[in-house]
Amino acid sequence: MPTASLTRRVTFAAAHRYRRPEWDDAKNEAVFGLCARPAYHGHTYTCDITIRGPIDATTGMILDLRVLDRALEHEVVARFDHRNLSTDVAEFADGRDIPTCENIARHIAERVQAAIGAAATVSAVTVAESPTLSATWRE
């Protein structure tokens, strides 16, 4: 059965701060620079989610786009848009993971995969916080 990849892009606006709670502000700023400042800062993120799988002979699709779009709306846009990632999103709040593009991409991949089930495989997630900085998680 032929296979293919499909990529869907979503965007969200969010604030964040890089900070290790066990470090004082001086050490956080020494390691993370301006990204550690206490007032937080924001980005308009672009997120490309790539799925792969067999092409259904009847529909010509890897996955019903409505299923993918519902997963992206729930697991990405609704969770992250107009939020402070460092305080409002469980994976990053209270000193858990630092909300870097790398960690955001990894968490998105895990949640979207769980939402779409075994029908397709999330093979890559690219999160860009600006035109000059992005990270890609790969399966």
N, C-alpha and C positions, 0 to 999 in steps of 0.2 A: 504494500500500500504506500503511495507517495506521501511524503511528509513535507511540511513547510513551517516557516516562522511568520509570525504576525506581530506587529508592534503598534501599540496604542499610546498616545501621549495625553497626559493630564497636567494641569498646573494647579498650584496652590500657593498662597501667601502665608508666611509664618515667621515668627521671631524665634530666636534661640540665643544661647550663650554656651561657650565651652567652659566647663569648670569641673574640677575634681573636688568634691566636698571635703576630702581629708587634707587638702592643701589650703593655705591662706591665700588671700587675694594677690599678694605679691608673687608667689610661686605660680599661681594660675596665669597671671599676666605675663610672667617670664616665659612660660611654656607656650601659651596659646595666643599671646599678643592681644591685639584689639578685640579678638573674638571672646575674650574673657571679661570684658568690661561689665560691671554690675547692671547697667541699664538695658542690656540685651540689644540685639539688632535684628533686622528682618531682611527677608529675601522674597522674591517671587520665584518659586521653584518650578522647574520643568522636569517632569518625570516620564520617561519612556519605559514601558513594560513590554517585554517581548515574551511571547509564548510560542511553543512549538508542539507539533504533534501530527498525527496522520490527517490527511485531508479526507473528510467524509465524502464518499462517492455520490451521495444523494444531494447534499447541500453545497458541496464545494468548499466547505469551511473547516477550520481546525476546531473551532468552538463557536457556538452561537454568540454573536457580538453583544446581545442583550445580557447574557450571563457575565461576560467580561466587563461590560460597562457597569453593571450593578456592583460587581466586586470592586472595581476601581473607585466608584462613587463612595461606597461604604468604607472600604479599607484604606483609601488614600485621601480623597478630597474631604469627606465628612470628618475624618480623624485629624487631619493636619491643617486644613484651610482656616485662616484667621485665628490660629492658636499660637500659644507660646509653647514650642516643643519642649523646652526645658522644665516647664511646670505643668502643662496640661495633658501631655501624652505619657501614658504609664511607662513605656519603655525607656523614656529619658528623664522622667521626674525623679526627684529625691535621690539624686546621685547615681542613678542606674547608668545606662550607656550615654556617652557624650553624643549630642545630636549632629554628628558630622555627616556629610553626604554619604560616606561609606556605610555608616550605621543605619542611616535612614533607608538607603537602598536595600540593605539586608533585611530590615524589618518589613519593608513593603513586600519584598519577594516572599517572605514566609507567610504573611497574612493573605496576600492575593492567592498564593498556591492553596492555602487551606480553604479559601472561599470558592475557588473553581473546581476543587477536587481533582480526581484523576483523569478528567476529560482531556486535559492538556497540561503541559509542563511549563512553568515559568522558567525561562532559560537565561534571561538577563533583565536587570533593572538599572537604568541610568538616572541618577538624580543630579541636576545642575542647579546650583544656587546663583549662578551668574553666567554670562556668556563665556567666561574664561575659567570656570571651575566646575568640574563634574566628577562623579565617581560612578563606576559600573560594578555591580555585583553580578557574578556569573555562576550558573549552576555548576 
